[in-house]
Amino acid sequence: MPRYLISFDDGAMDHIPAQEMPAVADAAHEVLRAAKAAGVWVFGGGLLRQQATVVGVDGQAEPGPFPETKAVLGGFSVIEVAERADALAWAARFARSCRCAQEVREIMHDPEA
């Protein structure tokens, strides 16, 4: 069954007043619980803003990168559903709960994963 990445950009929820964030979190968790109950949830979570470390082929870890673009991943969900239409329906539920647009991308099948 195909897996899909549902994600939103860092800063996509900045328009939401701080006092409304608990309600947004509750709504998002309600969708997450529904995805788990439906058996489609694989994994997901929010990402700390602009905090990345790069580990090179030599094993050395360095802070960064510090992207100059606004298109930085802010959070994601990985779901496993029968078809793209199902992924789009779940993305719409997350978009409503998080009050921000969600990007949907199919994850390439890897028989080793």
HUURPE-V450579 format. One record per backbone hydrogen bond with DSSP energy under -1.0 kcal/mol. CO is the residue of the C=O (numbers start at 1). NH is the residue of the N-H. Records with the same first field share a line. If there is no record, write none. Layout:
BEGIN
CO->NH  NH
END
This chain:
BEGIN
2->81
3->107
4->79
5->105
6->77
7->103
8->74  75
9->12
11->14
13->16
17->20
18->21
20->24
21->25
22->26
23->27
24->28
25->29
26->30
27->31
28->32
29->33
30->34
31->35
32->36
33->37
34->38
35->40  41
36->39
40->80
43->78
45->76
48->51
52->64
54->62
56->59
60->56
62->54
70->72
72->10
74->47
75->8
76->45
77->6
78->42  43
79->4
83->87
84->88
85->89
86->90
87->91
88->92
89->93
90->94
91->95
92->96
93->97
94->98
95->99  100
103->7
105->5
110->113
END
